């Protein structure tokens, strides 16, 4: 019989993760209207807390009313125009998605590719920026398809020398690994709520630097989108002295994000990063006894999402099905060239604990017996 009770499912896949009682309670709050001053006050609270979590002073920092993929599209549709050049680091699904979407927008795409499971070579990436002088240079800080945490050393400085904007995807790293938007010189950044922020899917936090805003103001044509148009969104989420209607925001999700961010800041970012690191190390250690081996070398591993090669003769689909149906535990399969070869195991937000790992290992013993 299929287990359909959400509270009984331990979500250890690549996202979403389980959420806290505080977040669930926030989701159940009575609604305000989307232009109610009380709701706009909650939005201001969310924006202020997001700046702390992104480690930025960017005024333009807010949640897009959509999932993380829309956050990616929001940045590209507003800051790329046909004929522009973008340099993209591609070492997994989501770098590939940045490249594919950029091509759809008519940009000239220059890929810096790396094998899946390894970080982009920054010497090659920086040299490519210098050679191509692109409008945007894009890196995935936390590649969800492979479990790679991308170092950002010196990329922002090279982008400024070349007059390029630095685009960063931190969907799986934000609040689970160090993310320093201003220190790294990142200009246009997006994330998602369903991973280390500990909130259900449905919002895409973004932040935009002042120099990126200047580039946006110099577009040759208006943004070819209504829903993701930056100016229209700012008139709604940032309007001072009066806000213009743009769309009906997902009120309950904004309440939930506000609650999730308060939990993060109460714990402290560095404490939270450390907890995710301890969880990942314990997971790798415990699953080594079953024959699972890390995909990503030390120094490039994404702590909130661990990727492990499956043991020889391991039945991937059958084991994941038994874990879910018989034990109420979800883990993620591999994607692309890693499909059928790896598991992606997420220890995100409240799930980043030894107790989550212990429950998984006990279930694995039963599944493999």
N, C-alpha and C positions, 0 to 999 in steps of 0.2 A: 504494500500500500504506500502511495506517495505521501511523504511528509509535507504538508502544506502550511504548517504553523511557523510563521516567521521567527518567533521567539525561540523555537527549538532548532533552528538552523544556524550553525556556526559558519559564518561567511569568511572562509580563508582563501578565497580566490583573488583575482586582481582588482577587485572592487565590484560592487559596493561592499562595505564592511558593516558589522553590527553597530548600532548606535546606542547611546546611553539613555537612561531613563529621563534625564533632563531634556535631551533632544526630542524624545518621544512626547514628553509633556508639552514642549514648545509647539510641536506640530498640532497638538489638540487644542491649542488656545482658541478662544473666539476670534473671528476675523475682524479686521478693520478694513475700511475701504482703501484702495490703492493710492488715493490722494489725501487720506486722513492724516492730519498733522502728527497723530500718535504713531502711525505706521512710518511716516517719513522720519520720525525720531529714531525708530528702530533701524531704519536704513542708514542713518548717520552713525549709529553705534557700530553697525556692521562695517561700514567703510573705514572708520577709525581703527577698529581691531584688525582689519585686513592689512592696513599699512604696517602694523607691528609685525604681523606674521610674514608678510612679504619682505620686511626690513627695508622699507622705503618711505620717503617723504612725499612721494608723488601725490598731488592733489587728486588726479584722475585715477581713482582706485575704487572699484565697485563690482558687484556681482551681475553678470549677464543672466537674464531670465531664460536659461537653456542649459544643456549639458556641456561638458568640457569640449566636445567637438565643435560646438558653436563658438566657444571662446577662441579656439584656433581660427575659425573662419572669420570671426569678428576682427581679429588683428590683421589677417591677410587682406580681407576685402576693403578695409579702411586705409591700409598703408601701402598696398601694391596697386600699380596701374599697369595696363597693357604695355609691354615693351621694357618694363623695369627688370633689373637683374636681381635675383636672389640666390645666395649661396646657402645650401642646405646640407647639414650633416645627416646622412642616412645610414643607420645601423639597426633598423627595426621597422615595425609597422608604422609608428607614428612620425618618424622622420620621413618615411615614404609618403605618408598622408600629407604632410606639409608640402612636399615637392609636387604631388599630384594636384592638390588644390591650387597651388601657385600657377601651374601650367594651365588649369582651367580658367584662371583669371588673366591669362595672356602674358604672363611674365616669362622671362628667359631664366631657366632654372639650371644652375650649376651644382651638381651633386659632389659632395665629398663622402665617399662610401667606405664602410668598414664592415667586416664580418659581424654577423649577429652574435651578441654576447661579449663584444668588446666596445670600449669607448672610442669615439672619433679621435683620430690622431690630431692633436691641437697644432702641431707644427705645420702639418699639411693644411689644416683649416685656416690658420692665420695667414699662411702664404697665399692661399686661394683668395682670401679677402683682399690682400694687398694687390694681387694680380688683376682681379675682376672689378674692383671698386663697386660693389653692389649697392643697391638701395637698402637691402636687408640681408643680414647673416643670421641663420636660424639653427639653433641647437635644441635637442630634447634633453633636458636636464635629468629627467627620470623616465627611461624608456620602458614602458609597461610590458611590452612584448618580450623583452629579454632580461629585465632586471638589472640594467646598467645605469649607474649614476655617473653622469657626464661631468668631469672637471671643467671649470670655466676659466682657468688661469689665463689672464692677459687678453682674453678675446675682446672684452669691452674696450680696452685701450686701442687695440688694432682697429676696431670698428670706428672709433672716433677719429683716428688718423686717416681712415679711408672715407669718412663721411657716411658710414653705414649705420643703420639701426640694428641693434642686437635683439633678436626675437628669442624667447625662451618658453618652452613647454615644461612646466613643473607640476603637472597633474598628480604624479605619484610621489613627488619629493616634498611638496609643501607641507610643513608641520610634522614631517617624519624624518627629514634630513635637513642639514643646513641649507638655507636659501637666502642669499643676500643680494637683493635686486640692485640697490644703489651701489654697494661696494663692487659688484661684478660689472657694473655699467650696462645692465640690461635695460632696454628701452620699452619693449612691448612684451608683456608676460601674461600667461593665462594658466589657470588651474581648474580643478573640479572639486565638488564638495564631497564626493562619495568615497574618498580614500582617507588620507591621514587627517583631514578636517573632521571626520567622524560624523558626517551628516548625509542624509539620503542624496541620491543623484538628482540633479535638477537645476543647479546654479553653477555658473562658471566665473569665479573671481578673476578679474583682470586688473592690470595696472599699466599706466602709460606715462612715460617720462615727458618733461617739458620739451626736450629737443625733438621727441617724436611728435608731439603736438604741433610743433613748428613745421615739421615735414607734412603733416596732415593738412595744415592750413594752406599749403602751397600745392595741393592736388590740382591737376589740370582740369579734371572733371569731378562732379559729385560722386560720392560713394554709390556704387550700383546695388544698393540694398536699402530697403525701408527698415526692416526689423533690426538690422545690425548697424545702422548708421550712427557713427559716434556722436555727431552733433545732436541728433534727435534724442539719443539716449541720455546725453549730458543735460539736456533741457528738462528731462524727467528726474534723473537721480541727483543732479547737482544744481538745479535751478534755485537761485537765491531770490527771496522775495516773491516767489511764485513759480510753480513748476508746470510744465506743459505736458498734457496727456500724450503718452506714446503707446503704451500697452498696459494691460492689467498684470501687474507683477504677481508672482506666486507667493501670496502673503505668508502662508504657513511655512514655506521653505525659507523665507527671510527670517522669520521667527526662529526656525531651527538652526540656521547658520549663526545667528546672534548667540544662541545658547551654546553651540559647539565652539565658537571662538572664545567665549568666556571660559569654558572648561580648559581650552588650550592655554590661555594666558594665566589662569589660576595654577596650572601645573608648571608653567614656565617652559619656554621653547627648548632650552638646552636640556632640561630634565626629560622632556618628551623625546628629543632626538636620542638621548642616551637610552631611554627605555626601548625605543625601536631597535637600536643597535644590539642591546642585550638579547632581545627576543629573536633577532635574526641569527645571532651567533648560537644561541641555544637550539634553534630549529636545525641549523646545519649540522650541529654536533649530534643531535638525537637521530636525525634521518640518515646520517652516515652509517649507522648500525644496520640499516635496511639495504644499504648499497647505493643510496642516492649520492651523486657527486655534484658539486657546484658547477654551473655553466660559466659564471663570470669570475675572473681572477680577483684576488684581494686588491683593494684599492680602487676598484671600479664597481663595487657591489651596491645595489640599492637596498637598504635595510628593510623598508616597508614591504618589498616584494622580492622574494628569493626564488631563483630559478635553479632547478636541479635536474640533472640527467637521470633518466629512469634506469633501474638495474636491468641487466640482460634478461630477456624472457618475460619482462613485466607487461601485463595486460593493462594498458593505460585506461581505455574506456570502461572496462569492467570494474577496475578498482575504483575509479572516480564515481561510477554509478552506485557501487555498494556503499561507499563512504556517504554519499548523499541520501540514498534511499533507506539504508539500514542504520546509519549513525548520525544523520542530520548534519553532515560536514561537507562543505563545498570547497574544492580546490580547483585551480584553473589548468587547462590544457595548454600545450604549446601552440604557437601560431606560425604560419608560413613555413619556412624550411625547418623549423623546430617542432612542427606538429607531430605528435606521436613519439617524440623523443624526450620531452621535458615536462615537468610540472611547474606551474607558477603558483607559489604559495604566498598569500598576503597576510602579514601581521600588521594591521593598520589600526590607528586610533586605539580604542579600548581593547582590541583584539591582540595588541602587541604585548603578549604576556607569556610566561612559562606555562600557565594553566591552559592556554589555547594549544600550545605545542603538546602538552601532556595528553590532552583529550585526543588530538590527532594521532599520536603514536599508539595510544591504546586501541583506537579504532583500526589503525593499520595492522596491528597484530592480529586482530580478528579477521580482517579482510584477507590477509595473506596466509592464514592458517589452513 
